[in-house]
Amino acid sequence: MIVSHSHRFIFIKSQKVAGTSVEVFLSQFCGEQDIITPLGADETLRQGMGGRNFWFSVPGRGNRLRRLWGEMIGRPSIGYRGYYPHMPAKEIRRLIGEQIWSDYFKFTIERNPWDRQVSLYHWHYRKRKTKPSFDLFIRSPFHRKISPNFDTYAIDGKIAADYVCRYETLEEDLIHVLKDIGIDTKVDLPRAKGGHRSERPWRDYYTPRTRDIVGQWYAREIAALGYSF
């Protein structure tokens, strides 16, 4: 997640949409006063250009109970003691204030939810030598994992970003974003967090049942952005 005061933009980082690659790319244009959340193991990709101004006070995140309490009361930043990756738009707005939120250009990225769920499956089990079937990953409440993307970039059920880049046309859409925020450069994205899935087409993972289940989970972004299987 990035709040750039130097270029007056807010990048709302959703999941499994090449968000880390975009964050690494954008970090090179950020100033010392901008807010950039850390990338963990991928921080080396930024070569010292990121991870700044995201703490409220002292370094060190709160413990797990503190984070759970913050999420329960709708204030996740309490548990993280500041800004953090995949931070919901509602929390970003609360912390930076209405004036900056209204004045800055806000954008995010979304991806066909059925494709995104296959990516999430491979990422979730990336460290496992064997993994459950995709069918079990979708149908079993003990295995499934659901991406909260819509709740990341929406507030009160409405998309809060000024522009939603599509993963499917990401480079073209980023050119539009760069023009809006006044950065004159070509789009040259690094490759981060890739290589965890096979070349098998994502539609081949689905049965009619699992297709419908995923369609129900992500009905809001499907309706808002016009995605289809």
N, C-alpha and C positions, 0 to 999 in steps of 0.2 A: 504494500500500500504506500502511496506517495502523496504528500501534499507539497506542491511546489509553489512557494511564494514568489520565486524569481520569474516563473512563467505562468503563474496564476492558473494552475490546473490541479485536479485531484484524480488520481488513478485508483479506482475501487477494484481491488483484486479479487476476482472470483476463482473457482477451482476448476482444474483440468481443462484450461483454455489457453495454454501457453503463457499464463500470467507471469511466471517467473522470468521467462525470456524477454517479455515486454518490459518488466520492471528493471532488469539488468540494462536493457537498451536505453530506457528513459533516465536512469540514474546518472549517466554521463552529462546530462544537461542541467542537473540540479546544483543549487548553491549550498553554501555552508549552513544557511538558516532553514533550509527545506527539511521536511520530515520524511524519512525513508525507513521503513521497517526492515528488520534483518531477514536474511535468507537462509540462515543455518549453514548447512554444508555447502550450499551453492553460493555463499558469499564470496568465495574466491573468484567467481566469474566476473565480479564487479571490479576487481583489482583495486580495492580501497576506495571506491567511489560511493559506497552506500552505507546503510545502517547508522543513522544519525538522528538526534533530537526526538527519539520516540519514547524516552522515559519521562515520567512526570517528575521524579525526584532521584532517589538513589537507584543504581543498577540492581538487577535481580528481580525476577518475576515473583508474584505471590504464589503461595502454595496451592495445591489442587483444590482444597476446600474453598479457599478464597475465590478462585476462578469459577467454581460451580455456583457459589453464592451470587457472584456478579451476574452470571448468565441467568439465574433464576429470577432476579429482580430486574432484568433487562438492562444491566450496566456491566457488560463484559470487561470493559476497560479497567474496572476496579481490580479484578483478579490479575490483569496483566500489567498494572501500574503504568499504563500509557497506551500508545498506539501499537497495533500488532497486525501480522499478515491476515488477509481475508476479513478484515474488520468491517462490520455492517455499516452501510451508509448512515443509518440512524445514529450510530455511535460516533462516527466521524463528524457529523453535523453538530452533535451535542458538544463535542470537545473543541472544535475550532470556532464554533459560534455561527449564528445565522448570517452575519454580514459576509464573512469569507465564503461560507457555503453558497450563498446566492451569487456572489461576484465571480467565483472561479468556475472554469470549465471542467465539468465532471464527466468522466467516461469509464467504461468497463468493457468486458469481453464476454460473449456468450457463445455457446456451441450447441449443435443439435444434441438434445438430451439423451437420445438413444446411443449416439456415438460417444458422448461424454461418459455415460455409465460404463461402457466397455473400457474406456481409458481408466476410469476409477477402479474398476475390477483389477486390472493389471497392476496399477500403482499400489493398491491396498495389499496385494499379495506379492509384491516385488521381491521380498526377502525370503520367500518360502520356496523350497525346492518343489513341493507339491502344493496344489491349491484346490479348493473345492470347485465343482463345476460352476459355470456362469449361471446356469439354471438355479442352482442352490443359492448362489450369491444374491439372486433376485427374490426367490420365493421363501427362503428361510429367514425368520426374524433373528436367528442367531448368527447369521452370516452377512446379511445385507448391510449396505452402507449407502446412505442417501446424501447427495450433495445439496447444500443449502444455498445454491447460487442466487435464486430469485430473492431470497430474504437478505442477501448480501447487498444487492444493488437496488432494492425497492424499499420504499417507506410507506407504511400503511396500505400495502397492496398495490402501489403504483411505482413504476420505474422512476427512480430519482436521478439517474444519470442523464446528462444532456445528450449523450451519444453512446450507443451500444455497438461496439465493433463485433463483427461476426468472425469466429474462428475460421470459417470456411473461406473468407475473403479478408483475412487479417492484414496482410500487407497493404492492400488497397485502402482499407478502412483507416489504418494508421497514418497513411499519407494525408487523409482528410483531417485527422486529429492534429497532426503536426502543423498543418496549415492554420488551423483554428488557434493553436497556442503559440504561434509565431516562431516555430523552429524550422529552419530551412536546412534540411538534410535528407539524404536517402534513408530508407528503412533497411536496416541490416541487423536482423535479429540473431542473437546467439542461440544455440540449441541447449536448453536446460531441461533436465528431468525427462528426457526422451529415452527411447530404446527399451522400454519395458513391455511392449506388446508385440504380438506377431503381425504379419502382413495380412492376416485373415480379415476380409471385409466385415465391418461391424454388424451389418444386417444378418450375417450368417450365424451370429451368436444367439439369435432370438427365436423363440417359438411364439405362436400367436398369444399365448398366455403371458409370457414375460414381456412381450411387446406392449400389451395392454396395461400391465402393472406399472411399467416405467412411464407410460403415457399418463397414468393417473397421478403418479408421484410429481411429475413435472408439468402438470396441466397449465399452470399459470404462465410459465415462460413459453410454452408451446403456443398458447393462445395469444400472448402479447407480441411474440416475435414471428409467428407464422411458421413454426417448424412442423415437419411431418416425417413419418417413418419412410 
